[in-house]
Amino acid sequence: MPTFENLVTEEILPPGTLLSPVDLDRDTIAEITEDGYIQVGEHLWEKPDRAAREDHADVDSGWETGSSTSNGETDPVLLADLRLRATESTMASPADGGFAVSDAT
């Protein structure tokens, strides 16, 4: 699976992208910085899980808490879904310069 850093590097989630919480009771907006961090308030995080904990989200995975309307999306898309799309795209055409998918353990 691509990392958050992969999604930023490949501009699936370009710097300046705003991330909104899925939980409608929360109103924290995070932003992807120029250097690929997720900024929540004054804090910078490298991974969605850490950013979600900063926002006190009650979930197991930060990939399930945030959504984005990057790359021309009109409706918010879960970070987990963007990650899955990137994986499927790479698996369909690995020679197109997408993500390198490995089975690292």
Buried (B, 14 or more C-beta within 10 A) or exposed (E): EBEBEBBBBBEBBBEEBBBBBBEEEBEBBBEBBEEBBBBBEEEBBBBBBBBBBBBEBEBEEBBBBBBBBBEEEEEBBBBBBBBBBBBEBBEEEEEEEBBEBEEEE
